[in-house]
Amino acid sequence: MSYNASIRGKRQHIVTVLDIGTSKVCCLIGKTAAIPDWAEGGGEAVQFDVLGFGHTRADGLKAGMVTHLDTAEQCIRAAVDAAERMAGVVVEDVHLSVTAGRLKSDSFSAGVGLPSGSVREDDVQRLLAGGRQYAARDRRTVIHALPTDFRLDDNGGIAEPRGMCGERLSVDLHTVTADEAATRNLMLCVERCHLGVANLVAAPYASALSVVTPDEAKLGVANIDFGAGTTTLSVIADGHFLHADAIALGGNGVTIDIARTLGAPMEHAERLKTLHGSAFATLSDEREIITYPCVSGIAQGNINQVTKAQLACVIRPRVEEILDLMRHRLAASGFPAEVARHVVLTGGGSQLTGLVELASNMFGRPARLGRPRVMTGLPPAAAAPDFSAAIGLLLHWARGDEKLGTPTGQRFLRTGTGYFARVGEWFMDNF
């Protein structure tokens, strides 16, 4: 499947992406030259120039959902402003990641008759639009509607049906949907910053685009993004994005466990996890002592001690719980074990010492740490697994507006609070 023509038309175009998470808000402004190999069935290597980068600590957000509109708006403004200043451009719209809203994957088939005896553009769009309408029932917002296989008169394996002859066109469609209310509030928050939402991308998909290799995507892989407030799952096989899922539990759960068990302030609990935390305890960890202040603070001279082995005993149960939930979600997806032959861990929580080994043991298959693709102009600090989803958003834009020109789901979703809507209201109120 080749999309090189559309890529050449996009060279030198500038795109802005916005990844809104529980712990941080990240904005990237980049210029693309090519697309991900596996996402398009081979071809050119990815080449991106990052022009602007901005990130800030997230407030007013929990598990990808907006909990305080004004606070979240200020965080978004700060991240976008930093990226704009670095790039020297003014951002008008953004490509936005979605984690909240109980992400749900659906796979189904749809078909239409071909009155003309051949496949025309309107036949393809009519077929895909019907699939999107079916997926949008029960007040769900369609984030992705991705064809995995086309069939002409029961002959499958067709990548590009346009122009081919037949009497009936069918498609196997994978859709990813989210709760409409959660998606609306996320878009509302962005639009209050006088920014348009050009596209919505499921965070698990974006994350996979940045860390999964072409060989892994072909053979089958489960990508687990271990974030602060959420942990997401995506399944890629035969070069197709087949499944997405998410749970409202992540690295913050480990931090809270440390704070409660050891009686440490949250900031010091996070520091203990980051600098000394591990999923496994070794013999040397029994002898290594770590000091930390208790909740009452250092001013009172309340200093506690804990061994690294004891810290590992606090951390491991929560990590095992998260991985076990991911294992059960993968099993519940309905795909055979052979589909996901490998496990890739990414996200900020994936850097915990021993996590890769623990995941390999629990899933019973090889696992590795996934780092995002290197891009020109990207600061070294942004090349960590924490920013996999943000970089994946750039790669998603590079591949085009969904396969075969599928319109994006958010085109069916309007908040009415964007910049032009507000200008219209101002004119109506004043003239």
VOGU-3710 file (C-alpha; in Angstrom, 3 decimals, decimal comma):
1> msynasirgk> 0,000/0,000/0,000  1,693/3,158/-1,141  0,977/6,726/-0,106  4,155/8,362/-1,341  2,257/10,754/-3,600  0,355/12,219/-0,659  3,586/12,469/1,312  5,347/14,463/-1,377  2,431/16,865/-1,343  2,962/17,433/2,391
11> rqhivtvldi> 6,676/18,151/2,388  7,596/21,329/4,214  4,188/21,487/5,875  4,153/22,370/9,555  1,985/20,496/12,030  1,308/20,981/15,743  0,434/18,133/18,086  -0,764/18,213/21,668  -0,514/15,316/24,093  -2,565/15,910/27,262
21> gtskvcclig> -1,780/13,450/30,021  -2,230/13,137/33,759  1,256/14,326/34,704  2,228/16,589/31,804  0,985/18,489/28,773  3,322/18,321/25,787  3,220/20,332/22,568  5,384/19,624/19,515  5,627/21,660/16,324  7,252/19,703/13,521
31> ktaaipdwae> 7,885/19,468/9,811  7,634/16,080/8,175  9,334/14,474/5,192  8,069/10,891/5,259  5,868/8,346/7,042  6,282/5,306/9,315  7,415/2,253/7,378  5,102/-0,288/8,976  2,038/1,933/8,965  2,111/2,154/5,196
41> gggeavqfdv> 3,480/-1,196/4,223  7,029/-0,096/3,638  8,651/2,745/1,790  10,490/5,760/3,044  12,074/6,126/6,464  10,684/8,661/8,892  12,348/12,055/8,803  11,060/14,858/10,977  12,359/18,256/11,930  11,048/19,389/15,308
51> lgfghtradg> 10,766/23,167/15,257  9,200/23,770/18,659  8,826/21,891/21,923  6,964/22,835/25,075  5,752/20,912/28,072  4,426/21,701/31,509  3,135/19,891/34,530  -0,511/18,936/34,114  -3,112/20,238/36,557  -6,872/19,943/36,303
61> lkagmvthld> -6,561/16,554/34,594  -6,941/12,997/35,834  -6,632/9,808/33,817  -6,813/11,857/30,625  -10,066/13,564/31,676  -10,599/17,248/32,397  -11,409/17,760/36,092  -10,914/21,538/36,315  -11,473/23,456/33,099  -9,656/26,710/33,943
71> taeqciraav> -6,593/25,019/35,417  -6,254/22,607/32,497  -6,637/25,505/30,067  -3,721/27,354/31,676  -1,503/24,271/31,380  -2,328/23,895/27,691  -1,668/27,584/27,053  1,740/27,353/28,750  2,859/24,301/26,747  1,674/25,698/23,407
81> daaermagvv> 3,192/29,132/24,117  6,609/27,583/24,857  6,497/25,601/21,597  5,387/28,670/19,616  8,234/30,778/20,996  10,800/28,118/20,155  9,454/27,561/16,619  8,712/31,209/15,871  5,221/30,416/14,572  1,640/30,996/15,672
91> vedvhlsvta> -0,369/27,817/16,161  -3,918/27,760/14,795  -4,931/24,130/15,262  -3,580/20,984/16,891  -3,721/17,233/16,541  -4,897/15,959/19,896  -4,349/12,655/21,703  -7,263/10,982/23,489  -6,907/8,676/26,478  -10,095/9,390/28,427
101> grlksdsfsa> -13,626/8,339/27,652  -13,346/4,578/28,111  -11,650/3,862/24,794  -13,297/0,945/23,051  -12,264/-1,089/20,017  -14,778/-2,665/17,664  -14,213/-4,797/14,576  -17,009/-5,509/12,130  -17,753/-5,934/8,433  -19,866/-3,772/6,147
111> gvglpsgsvr> -20,761/-3,961/2,466  -22,411/-1,974/-0,357  -23,582/-2,808/-3,843  -21,779/-1,404/-6,896  -24,421/-0,152/-9,389  -21,783/0,910/-11,924  -20,010/-2,460/-11,857  -16,759/-0,889/-10,633  -15,490/0,721/-7,443  -15,698/4,509/-7,479
121> eddvqrllag> -14,555/6,987/-4,871  -18,107/7,626/-3,669  -18,640/3,856/-3,202  -15,650/3,668/-0,852  -16,697/6,752/1,083  -20,302/5,525/1,310  -19,082/2,219/2,720  -16,761/3,793/5,273  -19,330/6,415/6,309  -21,840/3,652/7,034
131> grqyaardrr> -19,278/1,905/9,211  -18,555/5,100/11,142  -22,255/5,757/11,728  -22,693/2,259/13,079  -19,724/2,707/15,443  -21,021/6,105/16,664  -24,151/4,665/18,290  -24,762/4,997/22,071  -23,292/8,522/22,201  -19,804/7,415/21,291
141> tvihalptdf> -17,310/9,565/19,383  -15,462/7,779/16,577  -11,749/8,465/16,925  -10,572/6,057/14,207  -12,260/4,049/11,488  -9,497/1,983/9,905  -10,073/-0,545/7,100  -8,031/-3,694/7,637  -9,192/-5,578/4,525  -11,343/-4,951/1,440
151> rlddnggiae> -13,265/-7,638/-0,450  -14,779/-7,639/-3,918  -17,433/-10,328/-4,417  -15,963/-12,336/-1,529  -12,404/-12,067/-2,862  -10,385/-10,644/0,028  -6,881/-9,309/0,536  -7,504/-6,155/-1,528  -5,545/-3,119/-0,359  -6,831/-0,507/-2,834
161> prgmcgerls> -10,234/-1,306/-4,404  -10,767/1,910/-6,366  -11,180/1,306/-10,094  -11,577/-2,472/-9,751  -14,604/-4,323/-11,161  -17,193/-6,164/-9,118  -20,794/-6,239/-7,925  -20,325/-5,796/-4,179  -17,635/-4,103/-2,076  -17,099/-5,148/1,556
171> vdlhtvtade> -14,666/-3,992/4,226  -13,386/-5,225/7,579  -13,300/-2,120/9,741  -11,563/-1,466/13,056  -13,038/1,462/14,955  -11,888/3,141/18,146  -14,503/5,148/20,035  -14,686/7,189/23,235  -17,431/8,625/25,425  -18,777/11,746/23,783
181> aatrnlmlcv> -18,886/13,825/26,991  -15,241/13,199/27,907  -14,122/13,972/24,352  -16,198/17,140/24,201  -14,716/18,456/27,433  -11,193/17,780/26,198  -11,885/19,615/22,940  -13,605/22,429/24,842  -10,516/22,929/26,952  -8,334/23,201/23,835
191> erchlgvanl> -10,747/25,508/22,021  -10,831/27,885/25,007  -7,154/28,476/24,181  -8,275/29,776/20,740  -7,012/26,607/19,076  -8,859/24,420/16,614  -8,799/20,631/16,890  -7,677/19,340/13,504  -7,704/15,674/14,448  -8,216/13,274/17,331
201> vaapyasals> -5,854/10,329/17,753  -6,170/7,525/20,273  -3,145/7,708/22,565  -2,435/3,928/22,356  -2,231/4,188/18,564  0,048/7,232/18,675  2,324/5,564/21,175  2,641/2,434/19,022  3,506/4,471/15,938  6,556/5,921/17,668
211> vvtpdeaklg> 8,051/2,788/19,271  6,990/-0,285/17,275  9,445/-1,448/14,601  8,322/-2,601/11,118  9,221/-6,217/11,900  7,273/-6,175/15,167  4,264/-4,635/13,452  4,341/-7,362/10,814  4,792/-10,302/13,190  2,468/-9,001/15,911
221> vanidfgagt> 3,113/-6,916/19,015  1,323/-5,630/22,107  2,364/-2,098/23,020  1,775/-1,051/26,644  2,097/2,659/27,459  2,658/2,969/31,206  1,559/6,528/31,969  1,028/8,421/35,208  -2,758/8,148/35,433  -3,566/5,627/32,712
231> ttlsviadgh> -2,030/2,543/31,162  -2,977/1,891/27,549  -2,781/-1,165/25,325  -2,550/-1,396/21,550  -2,251/-4,491/19,366  -0,513/-4,297/16,000  -0,284/-7,232/13,588  0,312/-7,590/9,863  0,928/-3,842/9,737  -2,562/-2,996/11,026
241> flhadaialg> -3,752/-1,373/14,218  -6,208/-4,025/15,497  -7,105/-3,208/19,095  -6,922/-0,496/21,753  -7,740/-0,446/25,449  -6,978/1,617/28,548  -7,263/1,423/32,337  -7,362/4,339/34,789  -4,311/3,166/36,706  -0,664/4,018/36,200
251> gngvtidiar> 2,543/5,224/37,783  0,744/7,579/40,170  -0,753/4,518/41,849  2,757/3,292/42,648  3,699/6,713/44,042  0,607/6,793/46,278  1,413/3,301/47,583  4,914/4,452/48,545  3,604/7,589/50,230  0,976/5,703/52,238
261> tlgapmehae> 3,139/2,739/53,215  6,265/4,684/54,130  4,592/7,856/55,357  6,528/10,027/52,892  5,343/13,252/51,215  4,119/12,725/47,655  7,048/14,558/46,055  9,548/12,450/47,976  7,590/9,278/47,221  7,882/10,101/43,518
271> rlktlhgsaf> 11,608/10,697/43,984  12,033/7,362/45,786  10,233/5,590/42,933  12,200/7,320/40,183  15,704/7,142/41,674  15,617/3,981/43,761  12,514/2,039/42,755  12,621/-1,458/41,267  10,236/-4,276/40,479  12,778/-6,803/41,787
281> atlsdereii> 14,834/-6,885/44,976  18,425/-8,148/44,867  20,687/-9,274/47,723  22,581/-5,993/47,650  19,296/-4,104/48,032  18,937/-5,558/51,528  21,992/-3,574/52,638  21,374/-0,287/50,826  19,647/2,267/53,058  17,630/5,219/51,734
291> typcvsgiaq> 16,624/8,172/53,924  13,556/10,300/53,369  11,460/12,806/55,360  8,161/11,765/56,856  4,944/13,626/56,159  5,428/16,014/59,083  8,464/17,398/57,262  12,197/17,899/57,641  11,785/20,989/59,803  10,826/18,810/62,751
301> gninqvtkaq> 13,757/16,540/62,086  11,555/13,553/61,242  13,773/11,442/58,994  12,906/7,838/58,172  14,926/5,051/56,598  14,056/2,199/54,264  16,104/-0,396/52,387  15,844/-0,687/48,599  14,518/-4,220/49,111  11,676/-2,917/51,278
311> lacvirprve> 10,915/-0,235/48,692  10,744/-2,911/45,986  8,270/-4,880/48,115  6,014/-1,800/48,209  6,274/-1,162/44,463  5,918/-4,659/43,053  2,294/-5,508/44,013  0,881/-2,444/42,233  3,038/-3,017/39,139  1,961/-6,655/39,020
321> eildlmrhrl> -1,677/-5,564/39,312  -1,344/-3,212/36,323  0,438/-5,784/34,174  -2,077/-8,448/35,165  -4,937/-6,167/34,118  -3,209/-5,573/30,789  -2,727/-9,317/30,346  -6,424/-9,948/30,957  -7,430/-7,090/28,623  -5,220/-8,599/25,922
331> aasgfpaeva> -6,787/-12,018/26,444  -10,291/-10,485/26,380  -9,570/-8,805/23,017  -10,263/-12,136/21,345  -7,014/-12,322/19,437  -5,001/-15,533/19,718  -1,714/-15,386/21,588  0,186/-15,672/18,302  -1,062/-12,241/17,235  0,991/-10,449/19,913
341> rhvvltgggs> 4,291/-12,316/19,837  6,184/-9,514/21,547  5,521/-6,904/24,213  6,828/-3,338/24,012  6,706/-1,158/27,125  6,819/2,612/26,857  5,641/5,688/28,743  7,159/7,309/31,820  6,388/4,357/34,118  8,114/1,881/31,801
351> qltglvelas> 11,544/3,087/32,964  11,132/1,434/36,365  14,061/-0,918/36,947  13,091/-4,556/36,397  9,735/-3,782/34,772  10,681/-5,252/31,390  11,808/-8,517/32,990  8,654/-8,697/35,101  6,445/-8,094/32,046  8,265/-10,794/30,080
361> nmfgrparlg> 7,652/-13,290/32,890  3,982/-12,387/33,323  3,102/-12,323/29,616  5,247/-15,331/28,751  6,803/-13,672/25,714  9,770/-11,396/24,912  9,489/-7,825/26,142  11,569/-4,694/25,589  11,619/-1,007/26,481  10,302/1,119/23,617
371> rprvmtglpp> 11,933/4,484/22,990  10,431/6,918/20,474  12,033/7,504/17,100  14,820/10,050/16,953  13,941/13,284/15,196  16,075/16,236/14,179  15,685/19,184/16,519  14,107/17,171/19,307  15,643/18,070/22,679  17,374/15,115/24,387
381> aaaapdfsaa> 14,931/15,344/27,283  12,033/14,706/24,889  13,570/11,548/23,427  12,517/9,505/26,478  9,614/7,015/26,617  7,574/9,701/28,414  7,040/11,425/25,070  6,194/8,401/22,913  2,572/9,464/22,406  3,503/13,048/21,457
391> iglllhwarg> 6,007/11,891/18,847  3,509/9,322/17,605  1,041/12,132/16,939  3,527/13,649/14,501  3,962/10,289/12,803  0,205/9,824/12,545  -0,122/13,113/10,706  2,666/12,080/8,356  0,782/9,001/7,233  -2,205/11,027/6,102
401> deklgtptgq> -5,800/11,567/7,162  -6,420/7,891/7,976  -6,022/5,094/5,466  -7,733/5,538/2,103  -8,893/9,003/3,015  -11,202/7,985/5,836  -12,602/11,156/7,425  -11,668/11,523/11,056  -14,157/10,924/13,810  -14,120/14,365/15,349
411> rflrtgtgyf> -15,730/15,821/12,254  -18,964/14,553/13,742  -18,246/16,322/17,009  -18,582/20,025/17,605  -18,437/21,907/20,873  -19,440/25,274/19,478  -16,829/27,022/21,590  -14,006/27,429/19,122  -12,474/30,718/18,072  -14,802/31,396/15,138
421> arvgewfmdn> -17,863/30,415/17,142  -16,850/32,908/19,844  -16,264/35,643/17,262  -19,717/34,938/15,814  -21,299/35,228/19,233  -19,503/38,534/19,831  -20,887/39,967/16,564  -24,383/38,811/17,419  -24,189/40,392/20,871  -22,780/43,715/19,707
431> f> -24,380/44,395/16,336
//
